[in-house]
Amino acid sequence: MNKLPKPNHKLGYPKSQLESIIEDLGITKSKFYKAFGINTCAISETGETIVYPCDVERTLWKLGHGFGRFHVWD
């Protein structure tokens, strides 16, 4: 993987996709979610949590990962 994949949902990354991505990046869920903190999210039509791409990028930035990008919180 040389960049973050396109989100599987129109609003962002379903939790199942996100957890697959962080595993592929060699980041533990514990470390990722500690850096992620408390953020807003969406719920898909099937009830799955959807994480906004800017929140994923900012978390990766906080962890010092090259796919990360700084975003000002809204």
Residue, then its C-alpha position, 0 to 999 in steps of 0.5 A: m500500500n503506497k497511500l490510503p485506499k479510497p473509502n468504501h462508503k461515501l462518507g468515509y471508512p467503515k470500521s471494518q475497512l479502517e481496522s484492516i488498513i491499520e493492521d496492514l500499516g502495522i499499527t495496533k488498534s489500541k495505539f490507533y484509537k488512543a491517538f484517534g481520541i473522541n471524534t464524531c462519526a456516521i452510521s451507515e445504512t447497515g448500522e456500521t460505524i463510518v469514520y471520516p477520512c480527515d479524522v483517519e489522516r489526522t490520527l496517522w499524522k499524530l502517529g507520525h505515519g507518512f499517510g497522515r495529514f494535519h487537519v484542524w478540528d472542526 
